[in-house]
Amino acid sequence: MDQILGQVLRNAVWERLDTLASLADEADSGSLASVARTELPRLAQAWRAMLSAHEPDDRGDCPTCSTRWHRSKAPCSVWQAAHEHLIAGGLATTPEQRTSEEGRHTLRVPQVAGVGPG
């Protein structure tokens, strides 16, 4: 049951991101401004929530990416991705270009037919 709910959640998120990307590419300027006013604050809050969960602890480890047997030093892959996409912009690599073994939160492009990028 958890797998089904997880897949439904992932599908909904990918569909929302696809819709927003499509609007950014195809919407007229009035519609785009309206979407930006509502969606940019929501996306910023989502990034803040995710980055909050990955704030380093007193030892400099990411509490979310770390396990009992493997400590993940900050900045973890989530913070690295945030920097790449929010700060570095055009200099950043895309998920398809990333080949490192950074840990369990490394960005991956799903290979599910009809879901996600592609």
Beta strands, then each sheet from edge to edge (+ up, - down):
end
